[in-house]
């Protein structure tokens, strides 16, 4: 009885090996695919961080531009006011 069991096991061993090899191949392909996806995710994360930094830089530039623009507008108003006052003074002299 024991010999019969061992003989049966011996006969089924090659097909079990083939089945396990096929399973192993499927797992390897899955692992490769997952590694590829992981690399893509890492690349996307890196790009996301670069873009976020770019947004921060652009916001900073916009803020500086707005401040400069505001200062230019203020300076322009002051010059126009001085010119008006000068004109009023000259008209008074006439």
C-alpha positions as CSV (number, residue, x, y, z in Angstrom):
1,X,0.0,0.0,0.0
2,X,2.8,2.4,0.9
3,X,4.6,1.6,-2.4
4,X,1.4,2.2,-4.3
5,X,1.1,5.6,-2.7
6,X,4.7,6.5,-3.5
7,X,4.3,5.3,-7.1
8,X,1.2,7.4,-7.5
9,X,2.9,10.4,-6.1
10,X,5.9,9.8,-8.4
11,X,3.6,9.7,-11.4
12,X,1.8,12.9,-10.5
13,X,5.0,14.8,-9.5
14,X,5.9,16.0,-13.0
15,X,2.4,17.4,-13.7
16,X,2.5,19.1,-10.2
17,X,5.9,20.6,-11.1
18,X,4.5,21.9,-14.4
19,X,1.5,23.4,-12.7
20,X,3.8,25.0,-10.1
21,X,6.1,26.3,-12.8
22,X,3.1,27.9,-14.6
23,X,1.9,29.5,-11.3
24,X,5.4,30.7,-10.6
25,X,5.6,32.3,-14.1
26,X,2.3,34.1,-13.5
27,X,3.6,35.4,-10.2
28,X,6.8,36.6,-11.8
29,X,4.9,38.4,-14.6
30,X,2.7,40.0,-12.0
31,X,5.7,41.1,-9.9
32,X,7.3,42.6,-13.0
33,X,4.1,44.4,-13.9
34,X,3.9,45.8,-10.3
35,X,7.5,46.9,-10.4
36,X,6.8,48.8,-13.6
37,X,3.8,50.4,-12.0
38,X,5.8,51.3,-9.0
39,X,8.4,53.1,-11.1
40,X,5.7,55.0,-13.0
41,X,4.2,56.0,-9.6
42,X,7.5,57.2,-8.4
43,X,8.1,59.2,-11.6
44,X,4.6,60.8,-11.3
45,X,5.3,61.7,-7.6
46,X,8.5,63.3,-8.6
47,X,6.8,65.3,-11.4
48,X,4.0,66.2,-9.0
49,X,6.5,67.6,-6.5
50,X,8.3,69.6,-9.3
51,X,5.0,71.0,-10.4
52,X,4.0,71.9,-6.9
53,X,7.3,73.8,-6.5
54,X,6.7,75.5,-9.8
55,X,3.2,76.7,-8.6
56,X,4.8,78.0,-5.4
57,X,7.4,79.9,-7.5
58,X,4.8,81.3,-9.8
59,X,2.6,82.5,-7.0
60,X,5.6,84.2,-5.5
61,X,6.4,85.9,-8.8
62,X,2.8,87.0,-9.2
63,X,2.8,88.4,-5.6
64,X,6.0,90.4,-6.4
65,X,4.5,91.6,-9.7
66,X,1.3,92.7,-7.9
67,X,3.3,94.6,-5.3
68,X,5.5,96.3,-7.9
69,X,2.4,97.1,-10.0
70,X,0.7,98.6,-7.0
71,X,3.8,100.7,-6.3
72,X,4.0,101.9,-9.9
73,X,0.3,102.9,-9.8
74,X,0.9,104.7,-6.5
75,X,3.9,106.5,-8.0
76,X,1.9,107.4,-11.1
77,X,-0.9,108.9,-9.0
78,X,1.6,110.9,-7.0
79,X,3.1,112.3,-10.2
80,X,-0.3,113.1,-11.7
81,X,-1.3,114.9,-8.5
82,X,2.0,116.9,-8.5
83,X,1.4,117.8,-12.1
84,X,-2.1,119.0,-11.3
85,X,-0.9,121.0,-8.4
86,X,1.9,122.6,-10.6
87,X,-0.7,123.4,-13.2
88,X,-3.0,125.0,-10.6
89,X,-0.1,127.1,-9.3
90,X,0.9,128.2,-12.8
91,X,-2.7,129.1,-13.6
92,X,-2.9,131.2,-10.3
93,X,0.2,133.1,-11.5
94,X,-1.4,134.1,-14.7
